[in-house]
Amino acid sequence: MPALQDHLRLKLLVDGVMQVTPSQIRIQFSSNNQVVETLEGLAGKTPGAGRVTISCTGSVPVSGPEADPATKVVKGTYHDMQVPFGPKSYIGTGWFDECDIGQSTNANTEVSFTWIGEFAEPK
């Protein structure tokens, strides 16, 4: 008989502040390594400029978005992000690259953003 277990629920911290309203959080680690091929076939890779991309979508409270990503995109300032998952956590510095705010009929207003940051190993 399989054992019961709890499943992880991702969290997001922007500049050390836990975000309460996210409905979706995605974190992507991209090495951007370049494939090296010869006439004989695959020869290996050369290191690329790796990066981490964090995407988040969440409801907007009446008081406004928690992290105010639209303002952060316009200002272009650097911000710390943390995504804890299990015993590890990604922590890095980067910038808010995109922000979308929208609403569908009979749905909450939502804000979505993309953050791009340093390529760092989860610890």
C-alpha distance (Angstrom), angle and dihedral (degrees) to the residues before:
residue distance angle dihedral
M1 . . .
P2 3.83 . .
A3 3.78 118.2 .
L4 3.79 120.7 -113.6
Q5 3.77 115.1 -114.1
D6 3.76 140.4 -178.8
H7 3.78 118.5 -117.2
L8 3.76 125.6 -135.4
R9 3.80 121.3 -102.8
L10 3.81 112.2 -159.2
K11 3.77 119.3 -125.4
L12 3.79 130.2 -164.7
L13 3.79 129.3 -149.1
V14 3.81 120.5 -168.7
D15 3.81 112.6 -164.4
G16 3.81 87.9 -17.6
V17 3.83 95.3 -52.6
M18 3.82 117.3 119.8
Q19 3.80 112.2 -126.7
V20 3.81 111.1 -134.1
T21 3.83 105.3 -171.3
P22 3.86 105.9 51.4
S23 3.79 114.0 131.2
Q24 3.81 94.2 179.5
I25 3.81 131.7 26.1
R26 3.81 124.0 178.0
I27 3.79 128.4 179.3
Q28 3.80 121.2 -167.9
F29 3.80 125.1 -168.6
S30 3.84 111.3 -157.0
S31 3.80 119.3 -175.9
N32 3.82 92.7 -174.3
N33 3.82 88.1 -153.8
Q34 3.80 114.1 171.7
V35 3.79 118.1 -125.5
V36 3.82 114.7 -124.6
E37 3.78 114.3 -151.6
T38 3.78 130.7 177.5
L39 3.81 131.1 -172.7
E40 3.81 86.6 -89.9
G41 3.80 92.8 55.2
L42 3.78 138.7 -101.9
A43 3.82 110.7 8.0
G44 3.79 100.0 176.5
K45 3.78 136.2 -92.6
T46 3.76 142.8 -72.2
P47 3.80 119.0 -133.7
G48 3.78 115.3 -97.1
A49 3.78 133.7 -156.3
G50 3.80 97.0 -88.0
R51 3.78 123.7 -155.1
V52 3.76 142.1 176.7
T53 3.79 120.9 -130.7
I54 3.79 121.0 -161.8
S55 3.80 120.1 -167.2
C56 3.77 123.0 -171.2
T57 3.80 136.3 178.8
G58 3.78 125.3 -171.9
S59 3.76 146.0 152.0
V60 3.79 118.8 -86.7
P61 3.82 114.2 -126.5
V62 3.82 117.9 -138.8
S63 3.82 87.5 -104.9
G64 3.84 90.9 59.7
P65 3.83 136.8 -98.6
E66 3.81 115.7 -33.2
A67 3.80 98.1 -128.9
D68 3.85 97.1 22.4
P69 3.81 94.1 -135.0
A70 3.83 93.7 179.0
T71 3.81 91.0 64.1
K72 3.82 90.8 43.8
V73 3.84 91.0 53.0
V74 3.80 91.7 50.8
K75 3.82 93.9 46.7
G76 3.82 93.6 45.1
T77 3.80 92.6 -148.5
Y78 3.81 124.3 154.6
H79 3.78 120.8 -104.6
D80 3.80 136.1 -176.7
M81 3.80 119.3 -118.1
Q82 3.76 129.0 -167.4
V83 3.80 127.4 -172.4
P84 3.82 112.4 -178.5
F85 3.80 115.4 -159.1
G86 3.77 121.0 173.7
P87 3.81 112.4 -46.0
K88 3.82 91.5 -20.6
S89 3.77 135.5 68.0
Y90 3.78 135.3 -164.7
I91 3.81 112.0 -135.5
G92 3.79 120.9 177.5
T93 3.78 147.0 142.5
G94 3.78 122.9 -118.0
W95 3.79 144.5 117.9
F96 3.79 138.9 -86.4
D97 3.81 105.2 -104.8
E98 3.82 103.9 179.6
C99 3.79 139.1 11.7
D100 3.81 130.8 -172.4
I101 3.79 125.4 -174.2
G102 3.79 118.8 -171.2
Q103 3.75 148.8 136.1
S104 3.79 138.1 -145.8
T105 3.80 125.7 -148.7
N106 3.83 111.6 -69.8
A107 3.81 92.0 -1.0
N108 3.79 135.5 109.9
T109 3.79 120.4 -91.9
E110 3.80 106.4 -101.4
V111 3.78 134.9 -161.4
S112 3.80 122.6 -153.4
F113 3.78 125.6 -172.5
T114 3.77 141.7 176.0
W115 3.80 121.8 -145.4
I116 3.83 123.0 -168.5
G117 3.79 119.8 -158.6
E118 3.75 149.6 156.2
F119 3.80 122.3 -49.2
A120 3.78 102.9 -113.1
E121 3.76 134.2 157.3
P122 3.83 116.0 -110.9
K123 3.80 109.6 -110.1
